[in-house]
């Protein structure tokens, strides 16, 4: 076998192994310090285990409260105290099972999740470590619901499902040393509830197993943002990470959408002080300094703002002034500086509002994918059995 073919087969073998991990361990309520919560099944039956021993089977009417007591977990129902345990498992007895969970301390809204729940304590015993052991595709559906919102088209949800699945497989063991695989916030992917919208569930089902790879068969970085303002960014201009597929694209579809335009005014005095500080930090002479009060990106995106001998990356200005994007122009209006901006987010990869508009115009998810990501390919992981047998 030639070297190139061997590498291809080896890569696909690895791919196949990763793709067939049927369940994902997701830490939920990651950003909350939970010390008391309530669990109840959602129209199904769960078996409740404490330290590996079956305690009770719980029908849909069952409600369990858990709180921290010393270095253990106290488990109660309205009628019984079931004891203290170091680990509790809520295991679904039927397929397509789900549960409700509500934090009592602190108070949160009820969330719902598919499949199983493992409850332990963090190493310091100060809060719960709640791990949803969830079917991979159920997880993807929940992520699409959390990341892409409600009421969008089927084609848009198909694309988001593929991108979220690709992202998961790229980062599947990001938190493995902490006892789970991914978290439920934007550090990994937002995952705040099980999916219930028909279009989302259908999108995940019809794209099951599909992921995106580049020309070298590497999973791509599935970057996306809210609105690019009419032009996306090269990955190297934002993250110093050069790729073949995250390239600048002129986007005609997002320019009339909700987050396409913004403005922000700051005082001329604050702008002068900011630039003077940047000059001083850079070790430049600013004794006869006059601030630049005009800057334009009318001809397209640039990377840096220049002021005499000073160069400041636009991403730095965006972070310092908490602007919506780096795609802005600057003008002096009276005693203020006015930022006239376009878009919302880092600008790399998929423009969500542009993609939504394309889907409304009846573009397929494949068309939208190839519009925003260059030289990429869809791979059906279920077809890789052949390579596994070679």
C-alpha positions in Angstrom: 0.0 0.0 0.0 1.3 3.4 -0.9 2.2 5.8 2.0 -0.5 8.2 1.2 -3.2 5.5 1.1 -1.9 4.1 4.3 -2.2 7.4 6.0 -5.7 7.8 4.7 -6.8 4.4 6.0 -5.2 5.1 9.4 -6.9 8.4 9.7 -10.3 6.9 8.9 -9.8 4.1 11.4 -9.2 6.7 14.1 -12.2 8.7 12.8 -14.4 5.6 12.9 -13.4 4.8 16.5 -14.1 8.4 17.6 -17.4 8.6 15.8 -18.8 5.4 17.3 -18.6 6.6 20.9 -22.3 6.4 21.3 -22.5 8.5 24.5 -21.0 11.7 25.6 -20.3 12.7 29.3 -21.3 16.3 29.6 -21.0 18.4 32.7 -24.2 20.4 33.1 -24.8 23.5 35.2 -21.0 24.2 34.8 -21.3 27.9 35.7 -23.4 27.3 38.8 -22.2 26.3 42.3 -25.1 24.0 43.1 -25.5 22.6 46.6 -29.1 21.4 46.5 -31.2 20.2 43.6 -34.3 18.2 42.6 -34.5 15.4 40.0 -37.6 13.9 38.4 -38.2 11.7 35.4 -40.1 13.1 32.4 -42.8 10.6 31.5 -40.6 7.5 31.9 -39.0 5.2 34.6 -35.5 5.5 36.0 -33.4 3.1 38.2 -31.7 5.0 41.1 -28.3 3.6 42.2 -26.3 4.7 45.2 -22.6 3.7 45.2 -23.4 1.1 42.6 -26.3 -0.5 44.5 -29.9 -0.4 43.2 -32.0 1.7 45.6 -35.3 2.1 43.9 -37.1 2.3 40.5 -38.6 5.7 40.0 -41.8 6.1 38.0 -42.7 9.5 36.3 -44.3 10.8 39.5 -41.0 10.4 41.5 -39.2 13.4 42.9 -35.8 13.2 44.5 -33.9 15.9 46.4 -30.1 15.8 46.8 -28.0 18.1 49.0 -24.4 18.1 50.3 -23.9 16.7 53.8 -20.3 16.7 54.9 -18.3 14.9 52.1 -21.4 12.9 50.9 -24.7 13.3 49.1 -28.0 13.0 51.0 -30.7 11.5 48.9 -34.4 12.0 49.8 -37.9 11.7 48.5 -41.0 13.2 50.1 -41.6 10.0 52.0 -38.1 8.5 52.6 -34.5 9.2 53.4 -32.6 6.9 51.2 -29.2 7.6 52.8 -25.8 9.2 52.0 -23.7 8.2 49.1 -20.5 9.3 47.3 -22.0 8.7 43.8 -25.6 8.4 42.6 -26.6 7.3 39.2 -30.0 8.0 37.6 -30.3 5.3 34.8 -33.1 5.4 32.2 -35.0 2.1 31.8 -36.4 2.9 28.4 -35.0 4.3 25.2 -35.9 8.0 24.5 -36.0 8.8 28.2 -35.6 12.2 29.7 -35.5 13.9 33.1 -36.1 17.3 34.7 -33.6 18.9 37.0 -34.0 22.1 39.1 -31.3 23.7 41.3 -32.7 24.8 44.6 -29.5 26.4 46.0 -29.0 28.5 44.0 -32.5 28.9 42.4 -32.6 28.2 38.7 -35.2 27.5 36.1 -36.1 23.8 35.4 -34.0 22.2 32.7 -34.7 19.0 30.8 -32.1 16.5 29.5 -32.1 13.2 27.7 -30.8 9.8 29.0 -28.8 9.4 32.2 -27.4 11.5 35.0 -24.4 10.8 37.3 -24.1 12.8 40.5 -20.9 13.2 42.5 -19.1 16.1 44.3 -16.2 18.2 43.1 -12.9 17.4 44.7 -13.3 20.2 47.3 -16.8 18.7 48.2 -18.3 22.2 47.9 -20.6 21.6 45.0 -22.2 19.0 42.9 -20.6 17.6 39.8 -23.5 16.7 37.5 -22.7 14.7 34.4 -25.3 14.0 31.8 -24.4 10.7 30.1 -26.2 11.4 26.8 -26.5 9.8 23.4 -24.2 11.7 21.0 -27.0 12.7 18.6 -29.3 13.7 21.5 -26.5 15.9 22.7 -26.0 17.5 19.2 -29.8 18.2 19.1 -29.5 20.0 22.5 -26.5 22.0 21.3 -28.3 23.1 18.1 -31.3 24.2 20.2 -29.0 26.2 22.5 -26.6 27.6 19.9 -29.0 28.2 17.0 -32.2 29.3 18.7 -35.8 28.6 17.8 -37.9 29.1 14.7 -35.2 28.7 12.0 -35.4 26.6 8.8 -34.7 22.9 8.5 -31.7 23.5 6.2 -30.1 25.9 8.6 -30.5 23.4 11.5 -29.0 20.7 9.3 -25.9 22.8 8.8 -25.6 23.7 12.5 -26.0 20.0 13.4 -23.1 19.1 11.2 -20.9 21.9 12.5 -21.7 21.1 16.1 -21.0 17.4 15.6 -17.7 18.2 13.9 -16.8 20.5 16.8 -17.6 17.8 19.4 -15.4 15.2 17.7 -12.6 17.7 17.6 -12.9 18.5 21.3 -14.3 15.2 22.6 -11.9 14.9 25.5 -11.3 18.5 26.4 -12.2 17.9 30.1 -11.2 14.3 30.4 -8.8 14.9 33.4 -11.8 16.4 35.3 -13.9 13.3 35.0 -16.1 14.3 32.0 -15.6 15.0 28.3 -17.2 18.4 27.5 -18.9 21.1 29.5 -22.2 22.8 28.8 -21.1 26.4 28.3 -19.5 28.3 25.4 -16.0 27.0 26.4 -17.1 23.8 24.6 -20.6 24.3 23.2 -23.8 25.7 24.8 -26.1 22.9 26.0 -28.8 24.1 28.3 -31.7 21.8 27.5 -32.8 18.8 25.5 -34.1 19.7 22.0 -37.9 19.6 21.5 -38.4 21.5 18.2 -39.4 19.2 15.4 -37.1 20.9 12.8 -34.1 20.5 15.1 -34.7 16.8 15.8 -35.3 16.2 12.1 -32.2 18.0 11.1 -30.0 16.0 13.5 -31.6 12.7 12.4 -31.2 13.4 8.7 -27.5 14.4 9.0 -26.6 11.7 11.5 -22.9 10.9 11.3 -22.0 13.8 8.9 -18.9 15.9 9.7 -16.7 18.4 7.8 -13.1 17.8 6.9 -10.5 19.7 4.9 -8.5 18.5 1.9 -6.2 16.6 4.2 -9.1 14.8 5.9 -8.7 16.7 9.1 -11.8 17.8 11.0 -12.1 21.5 10.5 -12.5 24.2 13.1 -16.2 25.0 12.8 -16.0 28.7 13.7 -19.1 30.8 13.5 -20.4 34.2 14.7 -23.6 36.2 14.7 -23.1 38.6 11.7 -20.0 39.4 9.7 -21.2 42.8 8.4 -20.7 41.9 4.8 -17.2 40.3 4.9 -15.8 37.4 7.0 -12.2 37.3 8.2 -9.3 35.1 7.5 -8.5 32.9 10.5 -4.9 34.2 10.7 -6.1 37.8 11.0 -8.0 37.0 14.2 -6.3 34.0 15.9 -2.9 33.8 14.2 -4.0 30.4 13.0 -3.7 29.8 9.3 -6.1 27.4 7.6 -7.1 26.6 4.0 -10.8 26.9 4.7 -11.4 29.9 7.0 -10.9 32.5 4.4 -12.4 35.9 3.9 -15.7 35.9 2.0 -17.8 38.8 0.7 -21.2 38.1 2.2 -24.2 39.7 0.5 -26.8 37.9 2.6 -26.3 39.3 6.1 -26.1 43.1 5.3 -29.7 43.8 6.0 -30.1 41.6 9.0 -30.7 42.6 12.7 -27.0 42.7 13.8 -25.5 44.1 10.6 -25.0 47.7 11.8 -24.1 49.3 15.1 -22.8 52.6 16.5 -20.9 53.5 19.6 -19.8 57.0 20.8 -17.0 57.8 23.2 -15.6 61.2 24.3 -12.8 62.7 22.3 -10.9 63.1 25.6 -11.1 59.4 26.3 -10.0 58.6 22.8 -7.0 60.9 23.1 -6.0 59.4 26.5 -6.3 55.9 25.0 -4.0 56.6 22.1 -1.5 58.5 24.3 -1.3 55.5 26.6 -0.8 53.2 23.6 2.0 55.5 22.4 3.6 55.5 25.8 3.3 51.8 26.1 5.0 51.3 22.7 7.8 53.7 23.8 6.9 56.3 21.1 7.4 60.0 21.4 4.0 61.7 21.7 5.0 65.2 22.9 3.5 66.9 19.8 0.8 64.3 19.5 -2.6 64.9 17.8 -5.1 62.0 17.9 -6.3 60.4 14.7 -10.0 61.1 14.4 -10.8 59.4 11.1 -10.4 55.8 10.1 -12.3 53.9 7.4 -12.9 50.3 6.3 -15.2 51.3 3.5 -13.2 49.3 1.0 -13.1 46.2 3.0 -11.7 44.8 6.3 -8.2 45.6 7.5 -6.3 44.1 10.4 -4.8 47.2 12.1 -5.5 50.8 13.1 -2.6 53.0 12.4 -1.9 56.3 14.2 1.3 58.0 13.1 4.1 55.5 14.1 1.6 53.5 16.2 -0.1 50.3 15.0 -2.9 48.8 17.1 -4.6 45.5 16.1 -8.3 46.2 15.6 -9.1 43.1 17.8 -7.3 45.0 20.7 -9.4 48.1 20.2 -12.5 45.9 20.1 -11.6 44.2 23.4 -10.6 47.5 25.1 -13.8 49.3 24.3 -16.1 46.2 24.3 -17.2 46.8 20.7 -19.4 44.3 18.8 -16.8 43.7 16.1 -13.6 44.8 14.5 -15.3 46.0 11.3 -15.8 49.7 12.1 -14.9 53.1 10.9 -14.1 56.1 13.1 -15.2 59.8 12.7 -15.2 62.9 14.9 -18.6 64.2 15.7 -18.4 67.4 17.8 -16.5 66.5 21.0 -17.0 62.7 20.5 -15.5 59.9 18.5 -18.2 57.8 16.7 -17.5 54.2 15.9 -19.7 53.1 13.0 -19.6 49.4 13.0 -20.8 46.4 11.0 -21.5 42.9 12.2 -21.3 41.2 15.6 -18.6 38.7 16.6 -15.1 37.7 15.6 -16.1 37.4 11.9 -14.4 34.0 11.2 -16.2 31.2 9.4 -20.0 30.9 9.3 -22.0 34.1 9.5 -25.2 32.9 11.3 -27.5 35.6 10.1 -26.2 35.3 6.6 -26.6 31.5 6.7 -30.2 32.0 8.0 -31.0 34.3 5.1 -29.5 31.9 2.6 -31.7 29.1 4.0 -34.8 31.3 3.6 -33.8 31.8 0.0 -33.9 28.0 -0.4 -30.2 27.4 -0.5 -29.3 23.9 0.7 -27.1 23.3 3.7 -24.4 22.0 1.4 -24.5 25.3 -0.6 -24.3 27.4 2.6 -21.4 25.2 4.0 -19.3 25.7 0.9 -20.1 29.4 0.7 -18.5 30.1 4.1 -15.9 27.3 4.3 -13.6 26.9 1.4 -12.2 23.5 0.1 -14.0 21.4 2.6 -15.9 18.0 2.3 -18.7 16.3 4.1 -17.8 12.8 5.4 -20.4 10.2 6.4 -18.8 8.4 9.3 -21.2 5.5 9.0 -19.6 4.6 5.7 -16.2 3.9 7.3 -16.8 0.3 8.3 -15.0 -0.7 5.1 -11.8 1.1 6.1 -12.1 -0.4 9.6 -12.0 -3.9 8.0 -9.0 -3.3 5.8 
